[in-house]
Structures are given as structure tokens and as C-alpha cells.
Amino acid sequence: MPQPPPNLNLLRSLDALLETRNLTLAATMLGLTQSALSRQLAQLRAQFDDPLLIREGQRFLLTQRAEAMRGPLKATLLALESIMDGPGFDAATCARTFSIAGSDYLADHMLPLLVAAVAANAPRAGVAFHLWEPGYYRLLSDEGVDLVATIADTVPDNLHGRAMGEDRPVCAMRASHPLARQPALTMADYAGWPHARITGGSDKDGFVEQALARQGLRRDVRLTVPFFSSALRIVGDNDLLLTIPEHIAINLAARAPIVWRPLPFEAPVHRYWLLWHARNHHDPAHQWFRHQVFDVLHRFDHGVTHFNAE
């Protein structure tokens, strides 16, 4: 019956013995007592059915079997150590293309900062951006996307995530809108004017219909578009209402004639997540990339209450 292969510690001891051909030196290298190494040598001789080292005076000579295994043994140990240690990562030589999914608003405001950060630290690496559709987590599991930035109540199974912050939805409109003169909106105000709705990225206003239905109301959606950029330009030129996250309304109002008001009903808190698949959680390159994204998101998202726990 064939013998089972020796364990990794025995192979390391064998390598030291074949290199030094000296029991005392090999034991010192390995941090073992000489008697412990002698017992291991006896196990190895039985395992390989070969004396391996033969004493001749004050030295040991290698048997033909031992001489032949020196090179393959060292290569095997290096390969096993590489497997155990995992892949290394050097940003300076990394040529990987990292991918992230999110809304076009995220691409407009975060992507330039992210590309600059990656280029400064990993000049050979690339970045690919994908438009995120609500709930389409297969991008992470089946389509190789590294990260998704999205609104989520919970993190799905097999995904890891970091909560990046939270805010609430508000109602935005152009500064010349008739409702802009009012400090607060009523349910009749909100339901009585036409709306624009953004469908790309996360589900930002799926709760609205339920809140209105409880009051026997419904909204009149005149524009449905997947892009923030298009919706915001159109709202700036028309009397449409747009329900968006508060931090986006704050950023927009600082640069354009847009105002926003709290919603006239209880709305859920938006919690922002950066998500990735479990298979990438311990990958050094992926860890590096997601920390670049963490840093960039904290730099540009004014108006969001931030978290730091991963």
C-alpha cells in the first residue's frame, strides 16, 4: 500500500537537511532540537523507503534518491508557500482593469477623482464604469464587476459591504417653480404637479407610490429617464418635481437655480453601500481598489452622514 505524502513541516525539514547535510545546522535553521529533527529524519526515511542521508565520518552524504529530489523539492516548497501566502500586490506594476457600477450622477462626480487616484498610484491600471440597475447583483457574481455603489436596506447573501452614509429623499424643483415660494409642501402640492422620475442607479423613490396610495392619491409622472444629468436639465427648464436624495439636491442647488423641500410624508432613510462579492473580499488588488473608492466617496459626497465601519 502506498505511503501518504509527508506533511509540509516534514518537507521543510527534508529541504534543510538536504541543503546543509548537517543535523545540527538544519535543526538550528528550523528552530528544532537535534533530537526532534532526528525523529523527523527517521519518519522521512520510512516515508521514502530510502536512507536519504548516510553518515560518513563527521559528515553526511546524500543518496542518489536524495540528490535527485533536491531541485523538485525546493520548487514544490516555493509553490506551496506561494499558495499559502496568497498573491502579492504592487500598485506600481498592476495592469488590471477595475470595474465599478453606479448611477450616472456617481460617474459625473466621483469618477474623475477615482481615475486620478488610480492613475497616481497604479499608472498601468484601468477603470471601467457600468450603469447600475436596481437589484441587479449578478453584475458582481456573474459579470465580473468589482464594486457596486447603491442604496440598499440590507446586504444580500454572498456579498460584503461597507455602509458609506445616509440621508433622506427630498423634492427638488427649479427656483422659478410656483411651489418654490412655499417653505413646505402639502400632499396636495406634491400630488398636484407633474413629476420626473429617474430609473437608473438605485431605487430612490419606489416608496412614493405607496405613501400616496395611503392617502388615496397618485402622482402624474411625465418623464421617466435613467440619467440624473438629463432629468436635472429638464427639471431646470420645466415645472416638474423630482424626488432625489438630499445630498444630491444640496450639491445641485449650490451650482444651479434649483431648490428643494422636505417631502410632505414620512420617507425612508437612504443608506448608501459599497458592495462586493465574497470571492473578492481577500484579494489584495481588490482591497486596494475599494480603499481608493472609499477615500474618493468621502471626499465628494457633501450632505451625507458618513460611516466608517466595513
Secondary structure, DSSP 8 states (H G I E B T S, - for coil): -------HHHHHHHHHHHHH--HHHHHHHHT--HHHHHHHHHHHHHHHTS--EEEETTEEEE-HHHHHHHHHHHHHHHHHHHHHH-----GGG---EEEEEE-HHHHHHHHHHHHHHHHHH-TT-EEEEEE--TT-THHHHTS---EEEEE-SS--TTEEEEEEEEE-EEEEEETTSGGGGSSS--HHHHHHSEEEEE-SSS-SSTTHHHHHHTTT---EEEEEES-HHHHHHHHHHSS-EEEEEHHHHHHHHTTSSEEEEE-SS----EEEEEEEEGGGTT-HHHHHHHHHHHHHHHHH-TT-EE----
